[in-house]
Amino acid sequence: MSEMKALRDAYGEGIAELGEEFDNLFVLDADLTKSTKTEVFKKKFPERFINCGIAEGNMMSVASGLATCGNIVFASTFAMFAAGRAYEQIRNSIAYPRTNVKIVATHAGLTVGEDGATHQCLEDMALMRAIPGMTVISPSDAVQTKAALRYACETEGPVYIRVGRLAVPVVHKEGYRFTPGSYVKIAEGNDMTILYTGPFYQTALDVKEIYEAKGISVKVLDVPSIKPMSEEAVKEAAKTGFIVTLEDHNTVGGFGSAVCETLASLPAEYPSPKVLRLGADDQFGTSGTPAEILKKYGLDAKSVAVRIAEAKYPEWKAEFENL
């Protein structure tokens, strides 16, 4: 079985490692150091760490000010407080002047679990990708998370990195490098493509297994680059004629929307496949374990298989419901 690791743990480790390499790297937090794992950096580099207290908007403004002095600044809090409470400061103080600030938002999506609807941010990718000049990254494992952090350090300008609370399989090999518009081919297939972002590696493979037992060949692509969206991933997926997108986010304005927008802008010679967008369908979250919530919202492997059958293979719907 693959090693399991939460992306927030990878963030804590990764930012502390980068602090050794970049002596102008500062980390700011809004009184959530244990939860966001920035405490690792704080212990190692206390002189380059600032706890801004429960004042997220102010933290973003402080981060922008520090960045104007030639520093690389990471600002961290829960996704709900970063994208939600501090949206104006991110837009006007960071993105508008293009300061070198990186927002790492933890505890994103339904998989926050028991924290419930008020803390399950399902809108952050939509909000952040609508801001001009903002790069938006949604890693799927610990290796991708660390690669995204390195990219952010080495690249000038605002970056939003979305990480979850849930432990997920470590899939990618050390040495992986993130680049904007990148994707990773997890499995080959010809009849449909599952594009996922975030914590859906195992779900996608389980769905692939269910369908391949019926003779349907399923391609699986891991897409961490939300903005810019990976045009090459969308082109590859389009050739199979049917696309399924998986995201721990509202389907309105999120990953699936970005895929559809990219698909619509492809040259005329590319196919126009049906796209089934799976996520939280214009709903708020609810409290429960991550597994319970994913099942409730139709995002566990069995439910995804059934929803695909409803859209494309209705003859198998009842059978998959009884898996």
Rosetta blueprint (number, residue, H / E / L):
1 M L
2 S L
3 E L
4 M E
5 K E
6 A E
7 L H
8 R H
9 D H
10 A H
11 Y H
12 G H
13 E H
14 G H
15 I H
16 A H
17 E H
18 L H
19 G H
20 E H
21 E H
22 F L
23 D L
24 N L
25 L E
26 F E
27 V E
28 L E
29 D E
30 A L
31 D L
32 L L
33 T H
34 K H
35 S H
36 T H
37 K L
38 T L
39 E H
40 V H
41 F H
42 K H
43 K H
44 K H
45 F L
46 P H
47 E H
48 R H
49 F E
50 I E
51 N E
52 C L
53 G L
54 I L
55 A L
56 E H
57 G H
58 N H
59 M H
60 M H
61 S H
62 V H
63 A H
64 S H
65 G H
66 L H
67 A H
68 T L
69 C L
70 G L
71 N L
72 I E
73 V E
74 F E
75 A E
76 S E
77 T E
78 F E
79 A H
80 M H
81 F H
82 A H
83 A H
84 G H
85 R H
86 A L
87 Y H
88 E H
89 Q H
90 I H
91 R H
92 N H
93 S H
94 I H
95 A H
96 Y L
97 P L
98 R L
99 T L
100 N L
101 V E
102 K E
103 I E
104 V E
105 A E
106 T E
107 H L
108 A E
109 G L
110 L H
111 T H
112 V H
113 G H
114 E H
115 D H
116 G L
117 A L
118 T L
119 H L
120 Q L
121 C E
122 L L
123 E L
124 D H
125 M H
126 A H
127 L H
128 M H
129 R H
130 A L
131 I L
132 P L
133 G L
134 M L
135 T E
136 V E
137 I E
138 S L
139 P L
140 S L
141 D L
142 A H
143 V H
144 Q H
145 T H
146 K H
147 A H
148 A H
149 L H
150 R H
151 Y H
152 A H
153 C H
154 E H
155 T L
156 E L
157 G L
158 P L
159 V E
160 Y E
161 I E
162 R E
163 V L
164 G L
165 R L
166 L L
167 A E
168 V E
169 P E
170 V L
171 V L
172 H L
173 K L
174 E L
175 G L
176 Y L
177 R L
178 F L
179 T L
180 P L
181 G L
182 S L
183 Y L
184 V E
185 K E
186 I E
187 A E
188 E L
189 G L
190 N L
191 D L
192 M E
193 T E
194 I E
195 L E
196 Y E
197 T L
198 G L
199 P L
200 F L
201 Y H
202 Q H
203 T H
204 A H
205 L H
206 D H
207 V H
208 K H
209 E H
210 I H
211 Y H
212 E H
213 A L
214 K L
215 G L
216 I L
217 S L
218 V E
219 K E
220 V E
221 L E
222 D E
223 V L
224 P L
225 S E
226 I E
227 K E
228 P L
229 M L
230 S L
231 E H
232 E H
233 A H
234 V H
235 K H
236 E H
237 A H
238 A H
239 K L
240 T L
241 G L
242 F E
243 I E
244 V E
245 T E
246 L E
247 E E
248 D E
249 H E
250 N E
251 T L
252 V L
253 G L
254 G L
255 F H
256 G H
257 S H
258 A H
259 V H
260 C H
261 E H
262 T H
263 L H
264 A H
265 S L
266 L L
267 P L
268 A L
269 E L
270 Y L
271 P L
272 S L
273 P L
274 K E
275 V E
276 L E
277 R E
278 L E
279 G E
280 A E
281 D L
282 D L
283 Q L
284 F L
285 G L
286 T L
287 S L
288 G L
289 T L
290 P H
291 A H
292 E H
293 I H
294 L H
295 K H
296 K H
297 Y L
298 G L
299 L L
300 D L
301 A H
302 K H
303 S H
304 V H
305 A H
306 V H
307 R H
308 I H
309 A H
310 E H
311 A H
312 K L
313 Y L
314 P H
315 E H
316 W H
317 K H
318 A H
319 E H
320 F H
321 E H
322 N L
323 L L
